[in-house]
Structures are given as structure tokens and as C-alpha cells.
Amino acid sequence: MAVFASADVPLRARAVCEAMDVEIAPNNINNVRLKLKRLVGRGILVETKQGLFTQPRP
């Protein structure tokens, strides 16, 4: 969540991996994307466009 708190724009799963120092591999990117989509389902994040995730703004 700290990655999104410091971001000015919506992020892709690859950018989240880079910010968290996770190896950039297809498997890791897909795992992060799945976790981001779960957070969207719980209302913690929003997906503004397909593949772009951000925190909801009041």
C-alpha cells in the first residue's frame, strides 16, 4: 500500500514489482496482478482502466 500512497498516477503490476524490488519475471508480474485484483474486489484499490491500479480518491 505504501507504493500506491507515494504514486501520483495509477500503476501497472510491473511497476508495483519494480517498486517492491521483486524480480521482473512473468510469473511474479501475474501473481502481483492477481493480488491487486483481489484488493480491487475488496474495495481497497480501484482499477481505473484495464491493468491500471490506484487507491480510491475521496
Secondary structure, DSSP 4 states (H G I P E B T S, - for coil): -HHHHT-SS-B-HHHHHHHTT----HHHHHHHHHHHHHHHHTTSSEEEETTEEE----
